[in-house]
Amino acid sequence: MISVSEALDLIKTHTDQLAGVKIPLRSSFGCFLAEELVAPISLPSFRQSAMDGYAFRFGEISELEVIGECKAGDAVDFEIQTNQAVRIFTGARVPDQADTVVMQEHVEVNGKKISILQLPEKSTNVREVGEQIHAGDQVLPAGTKINESIIGFLASFGIIEVLVFNKPKITLIVTGNELQEAGSPLKPGCIYESNAIMLESALKSRGFDSVRILKVQDELEATKKVIAEGLEDDMLLISGGISVGDYDFVNAALQANGVQEIFYKVNQKPGKPLWFGKREKTLVFALPGNPASSLTCFLIYAFSALKIMSGNPDIALNFQTGVLKHRTYNKFGKTLFILGTEKNGELEIYPKQASSMLISYALGNALVMIPEQREELEAGESVQFLPINRN
């Protein structure tokens, strides 16, 4: 049995980024760039007017003849004398011989002439070529997470495709004879299956949409067959069947499919019977079947591997520091993950904590980590917690 930190180190060692893939820019939200992006053009690529007004050659003449009009999208140029101006609109190309734009609120219009009431400084209201960025400059480094503003920024260069790290394809296998689908009266001895929809939601809320769910009864040959199918994808998550009971066949089925065991069992509660292995490119996490254990192991371990695979450079868990509101005990000699509520840095632990219970997960907003060597912590002591259930 290994420690939490040892398990995370082994996962990091055995997890690789997926290959880069070109995808449409409009489909790239949440992906991570697999290459540095360099500006293909300057922004702006021509001198633009920042205001509705009049473009002219800067000087002391305050009365100008208006000889034409430039609106956004026009490519026409004008020969402008020192006593002339061109009506211009925001975003329009500033004529080459003009160097300043006076805003329309600062002029008086008299037919085809204007009088400048408030003379601006030279170059005012003219966006120069490359004012935002010059062609050839770095736009974004590799590893940048693409969001809506980045998509808009890249679109302004005319970019329609980007090279990103591929997102993993995931198979989720749920085992158990006792599991029953919701929507019908519960049979004696059965429980409604909840891990599949819970883990699928956890994956999709974190941007992993390629999720296939397979279900299997507690039978060795059937388990071997469904695991072989799941190993076609980048990651295989298995819920249940990894312990050593008479009807737990996952370990034997993984061995039969040639999956290398990297570790089995972590010194933690809940989630001790976590299994991690690998076959060629496919990572395998066999999660405990109890719902709280399963979700805890997903959040701490499987999600860490998914971040590495998808090119996320920030692979550290987002642990924060808070203080305990009440005295807290850890009598197990294991790293303890317990649920609570954090408010203004203070943590209140829920009384109902068990590997089979999701009520504390549903109500809490903090997964608190108590170190394995600490048996008793006083109120006011600092501990680490992982924020959860926060928009």
C-alpha positions as CSV (number, residue, x, y, z in Angstrom):
1,M,0.0,0.0,0.0
2,I,1.4,3.4,-1.0
3,S,0.8,7.0,0.1
4,V,-1.3,9.6,-1.6
5,S,1.8,11.5,-2.8
6,E,3.4,8.3,-4.1
7,A,0.3,7.4,-6.0
8,L,0.2,10.9,-7.6
9,D,3.9,10.7,-8.5
10,L,3.4,7.3,-10.2
11,I,0.4,8.6,-12.2
12,K,2.5,11.6,-13.3
13,T,5.3,9.3,-14.4
14,H,3.2,7.0,-16.4
15,T,0.9,9.6,-18.1
16,D,1.8,11.3,-21.4
17,Q,0.2,14.1,-23.3
18,L,-1.8,13.0,-26.3
19,A,-0.8,14.0,-29.8
20,G,-1.7,17.3,-31.2
21,V,-4.6,17.6,-33.6
22,K,-5.9,20.4,-35.9
23,I,-9.5,21.3,-35.1
24,P,-11.8,24.2,-36.1
25,L,-11.3,27.3,-34.0
26,R,-15.1,27.3,-33.2
27,S,-14.7,23.8,-31.6
28,S,-11.6,24.6,-29.6
29,F,-13.1,26.0,-26.3
30,G,-11.5,24.4,-23.3
31,C,-8.6,22.8,-25.3
32,F,-4.9,23.5,-24.8
33,L,-2.7,24.8,-27.6
34,A,-0.1,22.3,-28.7
35,E,2.1,24.9,-30.4
36,E,3.1,28.5,-30.0
37,L,1.0,30.8,-32.1
38,V,2.6,33.7,-34.0
39,A,0.6,36.6,-35.5
40,P,0.2,36.0,-39.2
41,I,-0.8,39.7,-39.7
42,S,-0.5,42.9,-37.7
43,L,-3.5,44.1,-35.8
44,P,-4.7,46.5,-37.0
45,S,-3.4,45.7,-40.4
46,F,-4.1,49.2,-41.7
47,R,-4.4,52.6,-40.0
48,Q,-7.9,52.8,-38.5
49,S,-10.0,55.7,-37.2
50,A,-10.9,55.3,-33.5
51,M,-13.8,57.7,-33.8
52,D,-16.5,59.0,-36.1
53,G,-15.2,62.3,-37.3
54,Y,-12.9,63.9,-39.9
55,A,-9.5,62.8,-41.0
56,F,-7.1,65.6,-42.0
57,R,-3.4,66.6,-42.2
58,F,-2.5,68.1,-38.8
59,G,-1.8,71.9,-38.9
60,E,-3.1,75.2,-37.7
61,I,-5.8,75.6,-40.3
62,S,-9.2,75.3,-38.5
63,E,-11.5,75.5,-41.5
64,L,-11.4,72.6,-43.9
65,E,-13.1,71.5,-47.1
66,V,-14.7,68.0,-46.9
67,I,-13.8,66.2,-50.1
68,G,-15.2,62.7,-49.5
69,E,-16.2,60.0,-47.1
70,C,-14.6,56.8,-45.7
71,K,-16.7,54.2,-44.0
72,A,-15.7,50.9,-42.6
73,G,-14.8,48.4,-45.3
74,D,-13.8,51.1,-47.9
75,A,-10.4,50.8,-49.6
76,V,-10.4,54.1,-51.4
77,D,-7.6,56.6,-50.8
78,F,-7.7,60.4,-51.1
79,E,-5.2,63.1,-52.1
80,I,-5.7,65.4,-49.1
81,Q,-4.3,69.0,-49.1
82,T,-3.6,70.9,-45.9
83,N,-7.0,72.7,-46.1
84,Q,-9.0,69.5,-46.7
85,A,-10.6,66.7,-44.7
86,V,-12.4,63.4,-45.3
87,R,-15.5,62.4,-43.4
88,I,-14.6,59.1,-41.6
89,F,-16.3,56.5,-39.4
90,T,-15.0,54.3,-36.6
91,G,-12.9,51.4,-38.0
92,A,-12.5,52.9,-41.4
93,R,-9.1,53.1,-43.2
94,V,-7.4,56.5,-42.6
95,P,-6.2,57.9,-45.9
96,D,-2.4,57.8,-46.3
97,Q,-2.0,61.6,-46.3
98,A,-4.1,62.1,-43.2
99,D,-2.5,61.8,-39.8
100,T,-5.2,62.9,-37.3
101,V,-8.9,62.5,-36.8
102,V,-11.0,65.1,-35.0
103,M,-14.2,63.7,-33.5
104,Q,-17.4,64.9,-34.9
105,E,-18.5,66.5,-31.6
106,H,-15.6,68.9,-31.9
107,V,-16.5,70.4,-35.3
108,E,-19.1,72.7,-36.7
109,V,-20.5,71.6,-40.2
110,N,-21.2,74.3,-42.7
111,G,-22.3,72.6,-46.0
112,K,-19.2,71.0,-47.4
113,K,-16.9,72.7,-44.9
114,I,-16.1,72.2,-41.3
115,S,-14.7,74.4,-38.6
116,I,-12.6,72.7,-35.9
117,L,-13.8,74.0,-32.6
118,Q,-11.3,72.0,-30.5
119,L,-8.0,71.1,-32.2
120,P,-6.7,67.6,-31.2
121,E,-3.1,66.7,-30.9
122,K,-1.4,65.2,-33.9
123,S,-2.1,61.5,-34.4
124,T,-5.2,61.6,-32.1
125,N,-7.8,58.9,-32.8
126,V,-5.7,57.1,-35.3
127,R,-4.9,53.4,-34.6
128,E,-1.5,52.7,-36.1
129,V,-0.6,49.5,-37.9
130,G,0.4,46.8,-35.3
131,E,-0.9,49.0,-32.4
132,Q,-2.3,45.8,-30.8
133,I,0.2,43.3,-32.1
134,H,2.7,43.1,-35.0
135,A,3.0,40.3,-37.6
136,G,5.5,37.7,-36.3
137,D,5.0,38.5,-32.6
138,Q,4.1,35.7,-30.3
139,V,0.3,35.6,-29.8
140,L,0.0,32.8,-27.3
141,P,2.5,30.2,-25.9
142,A,1.9,26.5,-26.2
143,G,-0.2,25.2,-23.3
144,T,-2.6,28.1,-23.2
145,K,-6.2,27.1,-22.4
146,I,-8.5,28.4,-25.1
147,N,-11.5,30.5,-23.8
148,E,-14.1,32.7,-25.5
149,S,-11.8,35.8,-25.6
150,I,-8.9,33.8,-27.1
151,I,-11.3,32.4,-29.8
152,G,-12.3,35.9,-30.7
153,F,-8.7,37.2,-30.7
154,L,-7.6,34.4,-33.0
155,A,-10.5,34.9,-35.3
156,S,-9.4,38.5,-35.8
157,F,-6.3,37.1,-37.5
158,G,-8.4,35.1,-39.9
159,I,-7.4,31.8,-38.2
160,I,-10.0,29.1,-38.7
161,E,-8.0,26.1,-37.3
162,V,-5.7,25.6,-34.3
163,L,-3.4,22.8,-33.2
164,V,-4.4,21.6,-29.8
165,F,-3.7,18.6,-27.6
166,N,-6.3,15.9,-28.3
167,K,-8.8,15.3,-25.6
168,P,-8.8,11.7,-24.4
169,K,-11.5,9.2,-25.3
170,I,-12.9,7.6,-22.2
171,T,-14.7,4.4,-21.5
172,L,-16.5,4.0,-18.1
173,I,-17.4,0.5,-17.1
174,V,-19.8,0.0,-14.2
175,T,-19.9,-3.5,-12.5
176,G,-22.3,-5.1,-10.1
177,N,-25.2,-7.5,-10.0
178,E,-27.0,-5.4,-7.4
179,L,-27.3,-2.3,-9.6
180,Q,-30.6,-1.3,-11.1
181,E,-31.4,1.4,-13.5
182,A,-33.6,4.2,-12.2
183,G,-37.2,4.5,-13.5
184,S,-38.7,1.4,-12.1
185,P,-39.6,0.2,-8.6
186,L,-36.5,-1.0,-6.6
187,K,-36.2,-4.8,-6.4
188,P,-35.3,-6.5,-3.2
189,G,-31.6,-6.5,-2.5
190,C,-30.9,-4.0,-5.3
191,I,-29.7,-0.4,-5.3
192,Y,-30.2,2.2,-8.0
193,E,-27.0,2.7,-10.0
194,S,-25.6,6.2,-9.5
195,N,-21.8,6.0,-10.3
196,A,-22.1,6.1,-14.0
197,I,-24.2,9.3,-14.2
198,M,-22.1,10.8,-11.4
199,L,-18.7,10.1,-13.1
200,E,-20.0,11.0,-16.6
201,S,-21.2,14.4,-15.2
202,A,-17.8,14.9,-13.5
203,L,-16.1,14.2,-16.8
204,K,-18.3,16.4,-19.0
205,S,-18.3,19.3,-16.5
206,R,-14.5,19.3,-16.9
207,G,-14.6,19.4,-20.7
208,F,-14.2,15.6,-21.4
209,D,-17.2,14.9,-23.7
210,S,-16.0,11.7,-25.4
211,V,-17.4,9.3,-22.7
212,R,-18.7,5.8,-23.4
213,I,-20.6,3.9,-20.7
214,L,-20.6,0.1,-20.5
215,K,-22.2,-2.1,-17.9
216,V,-21.4,-5.6,-16.9
217,Q,-22.6,-8.2,-14.4
218,D,-20.2,-9.8,-11.9
219,E,-19.0,-12.6,-14.1
220,L,-15.4,-13.2,-15.2
221,E,-15.7,-13.9,-18.9
222,A,-18.1,-11.0,-19.4
223,T,-15.8,-8.7,-17.4
224,K,-12.8,-9.7,-19.5
225,K,-14.8,-9.0,-22.7
226,V,-16.0,-5.6,-21.7
227,I,-12.6,-4.6,-20.4
228,A,-11.0,-5.6,-23.8
229,E,-13.5,-3.3,-25.5
230,G,-12.7,-0.4,-23.1
231,L,-9.0,-0.7,-23.7
232,E,-9.5,0.6,-27.2
233,D,-9.8,4.2,-25.8
234,D,-7.3,6.5,-24.1
235,M,-8.6,6.0,-20.6
236,L,-10.6,3.2,-19.0
237,L,-12.4,3.9,-15.7
238,I,-14.0,1.0,-13.9
239,S,-16.4,1.4,-11.1
240,G,-16.6,-1.5,-8.6
241,G,-15.3,-5.1,-8.6
242,I,-11.7,-4.3,-7.7
243,S,-11.7,-5.7,-4.2
244,V,-11.0,-9.3,-3.2
245,G,-14.5,-10.7,-2.8
246,D,-15.7,-13.9,-4.4
247,Y,-17.6,-11.8,-7.0
248,D,-14.9,-9.2,-7.7
249,F,-13.5,-10.1,-11.1
250,V,-11.9,-6.8,-12.3
251,N,-8.4,-7.5,-11.2
252,A,-8.3,-11.0,-12.9
253,A,-9.9,-9.6,-16.0
254,L,-7.4,-6.8,-16.2
255,Q,-4.5,-9.3,-15.9
256,A,-6.1,-11.5,-18.6
257,N,-6.1,-8.5,-20.9
258,G,-2.4,-7.7,-20.4
259,V,-2.9,-4.6,-18.3
260,Q,0.3,-3.8,-16.2
261,E,-0.5,-3.1,-12.6
262,I,1.4,0.1,-11.4
263,F,-0.2,0.3,-8.0
264,Y,-3.0,-1.2,-6.0
265,K,-4.3,0.3,-2.7
266,V,-3.6,3.7,-1.4
267,N,-3.3,4.6,2.3
268,Q,-6.4,6.7,2.4
269,K,-10.0,6.7,3.5
270,P,-12.2,6.5,1.6
271,G,-10.9,5.0,-1.5
272,K,-8.2,2.6,-0.3
273,P,-8.8,-0.1,-3.0
274,L,-7.8,2.1,-5.9
275,W,-6.1,0.3,-8.8
276,F,-4.0,2.0,-11.5
277,G,-2.4,0.4,-14.5
278,K,-1.5,0.8,-18.1
279,R,-1.6,-1.2,-21.4
280,E,0.2,0.5,-24.2
281,K,-1.4,4.0,-24.6
282,T,-4.4,3.3,-22.4
283,L,-4.5,4.3,-18.7
284,V,-6.7,2.2,-16.4
285,F,-8.2,3.4,-13.1
286,A,-10.3,0.8,-11.3
287,L,-12.2,2.9,-8.8
288,P,-13.9,1.6,-5.7
289,G,-17.6,0.9,-6.1
290,N,-18.8,2.9,-3.1
291,P,-20.0,6.2,-4.5
292,A,-18.1,8.6,-2.2
293,S,-14.9,6.5,-2.6
294,S,-15.3,6.4,-6.4
295,L,-15.8,10.2,-6.7
296,T,-12.9,11.0,-4.3
297,C,-10.5,8.8,-6.3
298,F,-11.7,10.4,-9.6
299,L,-11.2,13.9,-8.3
300,I,-7.7,13.2,-6.8
301,Y,-6.2,10.8,-9.2
302,A,-8.1,10.2,-12.5
303,F,-8.6,13.9,-13.1
304,S,-4.9,14.6,-12.6
305,A,-4.1,12.1,-15.3
306,L,-6.7,13.6,-17.7
307,K,-5.2,17.0,-17.3
308,I,-1.8,15.8,-18.3
309,M,-3.2,13.9,-21.3
310,S,-5.1,16.9,-22.6
311,G,-2.0,19.2,-22.4
312,N,-3.0,21.2,-19.3
313,P,0.3,22.6,-17.8
314,D,-1.3,23.1,-14.4
315,I,-1.5,19.6,-13.2
316,A,-1.3,20.3,-9.5
317,L,-4.4,19.8,-7.5
318,N,-6.1,23.0,-6.6
319,F,-5.7,22.6,-2.8
320,Q,-6.3,25.7,-0.7
321,T,-5.8,26.3,3.0
322,G,-8.5,26.8,5.6
323,V,-8.9,26.5,9.4
324,L,-11.1,23.9,11.2
325,K,-14.1,25.3,13.0
326,H,-14.2,22.3,15.4
327,R,-11.8,19.6,16.8
328,T,-11.4,16.8,14.2
329,Y,-10.2,13.3,14.6
330,N,-8.4,10.8,12.3
331,K,-8.1,7.4,14.1
332,F,-7.3,5.4,11.0
333,G,-3.6,6.0,10.3
334,K,-4.5,7.0,6.8
335,T,-4.9,10.2,4.8
336,L,-8.5,11.1,5.5
337,F,-10.7,12.8,2.9
338,I,-13.8,14.3,4.5
339,L,-16.5,16.7,3.3
340,G,-17.3,20.0,4.8
341,T,-18.4,23.5,4.1
342,E,-15.9,26.4,3.7
343,K,-16.9,29.9,4.4
344,N,-14.4,32.8,4.6
345,G,-11.6,30.3,5.1
346,E,-13.3,28.4,8.0
347,L,-14.2,24.8,7.5
348,E,-17.1,23.0,9.2
349,I,-17.0,19.2,8.8
350,Y,-20.3,17.3,8.1
351,P,-21.1,14.6,10.7
352,K,-22.1,12.0,8.1
353,Q,-19.0,10.6,6.5
354,A,-18.9,7.2,4.8
355,S,-17.6,5.7,1.6
356,S,-21.2,4.7,0.7
357,M,-22.7,8.2,1.4
358,L,-23.0,11.0,-1.1
359,I,-25.1,13.3,1.0
360,S,-22.0,15.1,2.3
361,Y,-20.7,15.5,-1.2
362,A,-24.0,16.8,-2.3
363,L,-24.2,19.5,0.4
364,G,-20.5,20.3,0.9
365,N,-18.2,22.7,-1.0
366,A,-14.9,21.5,0.3
367,L,-13.1,18.1,0.3
368,V,-10.8,18.4,3.3
369,M,-7.5,16.4,3.5
370,I,-6.3,15.3,7.0
371,P,-2.7,13.9,6.9
372,E,-2.3,10.3,7.8
373,Q,0.1,11.1,10.7
374,R,-2.4,13.4,12.5
375,E,-4.8,11.7,14.9
376,E,-6.4,14.9,16.4
377,L,-6.6,18.4,15.1
378,E,-7.7,21.3,17.3
379,A,-10.2,24.0,16.2
380,G,-8.4,26.7,14.4
381,E,-5.7,24.5,13.0
382,S,-4.9,24.9,9.3
383,V,-5.7,22.1,6.8
384,Q,-5.8,21.8,3.1
385,F,-9.0,21.4,1.1
386,L,-10.1,20.9,-2.5
387,P,-12.9,23.3,-3.5
388,I,-15.8,21.4,-5.0
389,N,-19.4,22.1,-6.2
390,R,-18.5,25.7,-7.0
391,N,-19.6,27.5,-10.2
